[in-house]
């Protein structure tokens, strides 16, 4: 665990230092940190592929799995990743407003800041993936994370706590995404997900905690697959309701609804222009007129900056369950990889039994 913290912190600190240097350098004049982020992200992306060498160094590739409780460690690593994505997005927004206030806007700065925010998401994900998180996209999708969420659910269900439903559903959604990319998956996975979603509306005393705990235990074995289908069949057969329901596709937005949204948005925007002072209105109109002039680089820089701001928000879509972790929900004996159940204490040696 100590090696994981030291190595991970050092590598993440390098990326964060480069990112902050880019954001707060005058007019985006410092390009060396951007080159570092780009080169490091590209190298990590190459080394994360199976046809290349193991990420970073082979001895580091399973640091998370070698900790005392890999599931708990994986959840903390995911929380750290989500927190970094949120923090970096917040810092980018603050630096953008600082640039506007100080009137030091530069298309070069906007381009470097926006692209570095995107590159840093790649960099952080690949660094943590190289340490054992095995994330397959910038949202953190991995069988390791799915198993960790399922492990949290097992502990919550063993205490008859309905808060375990959310991490269980997240584990199933992550598994569904990963199986979809592999072009195969358990046949009953959609039915199981729909059944669990149907249990959300029930009170805690109506939930089948024993069945849910058994189901979640099968997911803690991921990336092993052999126990999923029998567990799914058993879970669905034991559920009198709502096991017979299936998911219903949502209707696409009608043209009328789309036009209504556009009209309301334009009306709200027009109302805002009426309320603001005349001098601000004039400045806004001048800015709109200036956009049609051939300032493509400035427009491109601003567009990339906006993409960089929203990219972090999109990437951090999986909940990190910090509240449950900080309350000690993952305390106690870890869920083993072998059988998906809480490990039992070691039996006493014969000499200890005689001594007692």
Secondary structure as UniProt FT lines:
FT   HELIX           2..24
FT   HELIX           26..28
FT   HELIX           32..47
FT   TURN            50..51
FT   HELIX           58..60
FT   TURN            61..66
FT   HELIX           70..102
FT   HELIX           107..128
FT   HELIX           129..133
FT   TURN            138..139
FT   HELIX           143..158
FT   TURN            159..160
FT   TURN            162..163
FT   HELIX           164..181
FT   TURN            182..183
FT   TURN            187..188
FT   HELIX           189..198
FT   TURN            199..201
FT   HELIX           204..206
FT   HELIX           209..219
FT   TURN            220..223
FT   TURN            226..227
FT   HELIX           228..238
FT   TURN            243..244
FT   HELIX           255..275
FT   HELIX           278..291
FT   HELIX           296..315
FT   HELIX           322..326
FT   TURN            327..330
FT   TURN            337..339
FT   HELIX           350..355
//
